[in-house]
């Protein structure tokens, strides 16, 4: 039984994920935002590769059914209704709407995961629910792929920590001799064992530091709340729904 972790989507080639069970992680903040938006009643989230693509995808759509959201350098994109803060994803802002979301690392990672079957969206906020679903898939299929969005094409501590916790939950009951982990999966497990809890691990990351610098430190605290919701968003046919 095999678990592969990718620290960024850069190492993926077309066809690598075809038919494989995949979990995508960008805890600070895109996957936390998606989980929160769907649990606040958004109909679906459409990940876009860029702000331009988000605008293009919505150009012929009825404006009252959609919300444009996203960030550049962590701040709301000019002309968009919402940024990429999970705290903005209130029922008032998103219930009944389709969210078109463009972020620097998270939405490109989701696009890179296309081809996976299924593609699950993970955060601390929905951790137990997504871990349970991933554990079932792992025992049925005998393998799991975890894609971390990373940050600016580099390793991101908060995503690797979450991957490690997910591996720990998913491999429960599997005899060590039967388990094959790639190197990134090994390191993620060690990292999750060494770091403290969610907030300590997220708080130690470069992303948390940068969010604090732009006045969004409360997002780190928000994203570090485990099991706030029990939904498992699934990405299929270019849309994410709960
Ligand atoms: C991203 O997708 O790059 C992130 O979620 C960045 C952020 O808004 O914190």
Boltz pocket constraint, residues with backbone or C-beta under 6 A from the ligand:
constraints:
  - pocket:
      binder: B
      contacts: [[A, 26], [A, 28], [A, 29], [A, 30], [A, 31], [A, 71], [A, 74], [A, 75], [A, 84], [A, 103], [A, 104], [A, 105], [A, 106], [A, 107], [A, 149], [A, 150]]
      max_distance: 6.0
